[in-house]
Amino acid sequence: MAALARSVLVTGSNRGIGLELVRQLAASPRPPQHIFATCRDPEGPRGKVSAGIGSGMVLSQVDTVNLPSIQGAVWAVKSHLKDQGLNLLINNAGISSHATLRSLDSQEMLDVFATNVVGPLLVVKEFLPLLEQAAKSAGKEGLSCRRAAVINISTKLGSIGLCLGLPEAPMYPYRASKAAQNMVTRCLAAELQDKGILCVAIHPGWVKTDMGTEKAPLTVEHSVRGILTVLASLSQATSGAFLDWEGNSLPW
Ligand SMILES: NC(=O)c1ccc[n+]([C@@H]2O[C@H](COP(=O)([O-])OP(=O)(O)OC[C@H]3O[C@@H](n4cnc5c(N)ncnc54)[C@H](OP(=O)(O)O)[C@@H]3O)[C@@H](O)[C@H]2O)c1
């Protein structure tokens, strides 16, 4: 089987789902030639974990709410890839918030929106020339992660369609931010389709990570194995979709 993509960049890859994504990508039988594992603090103890994973791994500093840091990573990735462009961008970094109607304040809402909505959108904006370059060099090939793609790691907690009854936990900042991120995914899918770039939102399941906690039913290995299988199957027909880690379609 061909590699999922020649080059992949993952945000928030020092722990949780992001770390497992770069670990499984590097360990796959046909690994991507370039894996850009990015995190806020590559020199920190958790950043060093992803540094030791594989030979094709490049560790870069990216704080997704800091524009100069994103632009620095674009420059670093570009100098690695020369004129090949970036095939696959996985917007994984995110934060949660359990604020209730009683406890929330505007700053918390803004912080969660900055990380879960504005950050991923700016990452796409800044990496767009490299994604376009990859899409162009694939000629008239159909949409796929191998050609050029943006994957936004979402959550079914951001689905308005699944939230018609009383939600289990309102989590206003988190759920509203992920619903907004879903709209961003739909708009990107519509705008970038003609440029040859696929965009999809993926719900990873409820996963045992710092965010998901030990109570979650899914291991991070299981979730990421599913996500990578789904990514390999994406095509024109699924661009603009909201899918879970098993490939099931979710309502927006
Ligand atoms: N776990 C679940 O059950 C679950 C369910 C649905 C969706 N998700 C989504 O899956 C994604 C990953 O979640 P996770 O469970 O792996 O969470 P996690 O274990 O809490 O890890 C979050 C990652 O995001 C990074 N991050 C946060 N803010 C950042 C910023 N401004 N710039 C760069 N990196 C930043 C963190 O880096 P630091 O170490 O520097 O903080 C960390 O690497 C998130 O988008 C989350 O919403 C998770």
The ligand as an SDF file (V2000), in Angstrom:
LIG
                    3D

 48 52  0  0  0  0  0  0  0  0999 V2000
   -9.6110   12.9790   24.0550 N   0  0  0  0  0  0  0  0  0  0  0  0
  -10.8560   12.9840   23.6260 C   0  0  0  0  0  0  0  0  0  0  0  0
  -11.7200   12.2270   24.1380 O   0  0  0  0  0  0  0  0  0  0  0  0
  -11.2590   13.8710   22.4880 C   0  0  0  0  0  0  0  0  0  0  0  0
  -12.5890   13.7490   22.0110 C   0  0  0  0  0  0  0  0  0  0  0  0
  -12.9950   14.5400   20.9430 C   0  0  0  0  0  0  0  0  0  0  0  0
  -12.0890   15.4310   20.3590 C   0  0  0  0  0  0  0  0  0  0  0  0
  -10.8230   15.5570   20.8410 N   0  0  0  0  0  0  0  0  0  0  0  0
   -9.9370   16.5170   20.1790 C   0  0  0  0  0  0  0  0  0  0  0  0
   -8.7090   15.8970   19.8480 O   0  0  0  0  0  0  0  0  0  0  0  0
   -7.6390   16.8630   19.8450 C   0  0  0  0  0  0  0  0  0  0  0  0
   -6.4920   16.3330   20.6980 C   0  0  0  0  0  0  0  0  0  0  0  0
   -6.9860   16.1040   22.0070 O   0  0  0  0  0  0  0  0  0  0  0  0
   -6.2430   15.2030   23.0930 P   0  0  0  0  0  0  0  0  0  0  0  0
   -7.2730   14.3640   23.7140 O   0  0  0  0  0  0  0  0  0  0  0  0
   -5.0160   14.6010   22.5320 O   0  0  0  0  0  0  0  0  0  0  0  0
   -5.8820   16.3540   24.1410 O   0  0  0  0  0  0  0  0  0  0  0  0
   -4.6290   16.5600   25.1060 P   0  0  0  0  0  0  0  0  0  0  0  0
   -4.0950   15.2500   25.5440 O   0  0  0  0  0  0  0  0  0  0  0  0
   -5.0990   17.5360   26.1280 O   0  0  0  0  0  0  0  0  0  0  0  0
   -3.5500   17.2490   24.1320 O   0  0  0  0  0  0  0  0  0  0  0  0
   -3.8280   18.5010   23.5830 C   0  0  0  0  0  0  0  0  0  0  0  0
   -2.6670   18.9000   22.6870 C   0  0  0  0  0  0  0  0  0  0  0  0
   -2.9550   20.1780   22.1210 O   0  0  0  0  0  0  0  0  0  0  0  0
   -1.8230   21.0230   22.3570 C   0  0  0  0  0  0  0  0  0  0  0  0
   -2.1630   22.4380   22.3740 N   0  0  0  0  0  0  0  0  0  0  0  0
   -3.1110   23.0830   23.1030 C   0  0  0  0  0  0  0  0  0  0  0  0
   -3.0810   24.3920   22.8300 N   0  0  0  0  0  0  0  0  0  0  0  0
   -2.1060   24.5770   21.8990 C   0  0  0  0  0  0  0  0  0  0  0  0
   -1.5890   25.6980   21.2130 C   0  0  0  0  0  0  0  0  0  0  0  0
   -2.0380   26.9450   21.4280 N   0  0  0  0  0  0  0  0  0  0  0  0
   -0.5920   25.5080   20.3110 N   0  0  0  0  0  0  0  0  0  0  0  0
   -0.1070   24.2810   20.0710 C   0  0  0  0  0  0  0  0  0  0  0  0
   -0.5290   23.1750   20.7110 N   0  0  0  0  0  0  0  0  0  0  0  0
   -1.5230   23.3350   21.6100 C   0  0  0  0  0  0  0  0  0  0  0  0
   -1.2750   20.5540   23.6990 C   0  0  0  0  0  0  0  0  0  0  0  0
    0.0310   21.0430   23.8650 O   0  0  0  0  0  0  0  0  0  0  0  0
    0.6650   21.3760   25.3480 P   0  0  0  0  0  0  0  0  0  0  0  0
    1.2360   20.0850   25.8570 O   0  0  0  0  0  0  0  0  0  0  0  0
    1.6830   22.4190   25.0410 O   0  0  0  0  0  0  0  0  0  0  0  0
   -0.4620   21.8820   26.2060 O   0  0  0  0  0  0  0  0  0  0  0  0
   -1.3530   19.0510   23.4780 C   0  0  0  0  0  0  0  0  0  0  0  0
   -0.2920   18.6040   22.6640 O   0  0  0  0  0  0  0  0  0  0  0  0
   -8.2580   18.1670   20.3630 C   0  0  0  0  0  0  0  0  0  0  0  0
   -8.5490   19.0100   19.2800 O   0  0  0  0  0  0  0  0  0  0  0  0
   -9.5430   17.7040   21.0460 C   0  0  0  0  0  0  0  0  0  0  0  0
  -10.5390   18.6990   21.0690 O   0  0  0  0  0  0  0  0  0  0  0  0
  -10.3920   14.7940   21.8920 C   0  0  0  0  0  0  0  0  0  0  0  0
  1  2  1  0
  2  3  2  0
  2  4  1  0
  4  5  1  0
  4 48  2  0
  5  6  2  0
  6  7  1  0
  7  8  2  0
  8  9  1  0
  8 48  1  0
  9 10  1  0
  9 46  1  0
 10 11  1  0
 11 12  1  0
 11 44  1  0
 12 13  1  0
 13 14  1  0
 14 15  2  0
 14 16  1  0
 14 17  1  0
 17 18  1  0
 18 19  2  0
 18 20  1  0
 18 21  1  0
 21 22  1  0
 22 23  1  0
 23 24  1  0
 23 42  1  0
 24 25  1  0
 25 26  1  0
 25 36  1  0
 26 27  1  0
 26 35  1  0
 27 28  2  0
 28 29  1  0
 29 30  1  0
 29 35  2  0
 30 31  1  0
 30 32  2  0
 32 33  1  0
 33 34  2  0
 34 35  1  0
 36 37  1  0
 36 42  1  0
 37 38  1  0
 38 39  2  0
 38 40  1  0
 38 41  1  0
 42 43  1  0
 44 45  1  0
 44 46  1  0
 46 47  1  0
M  CHG  2   8   1  16  -1
M  END
$$$$
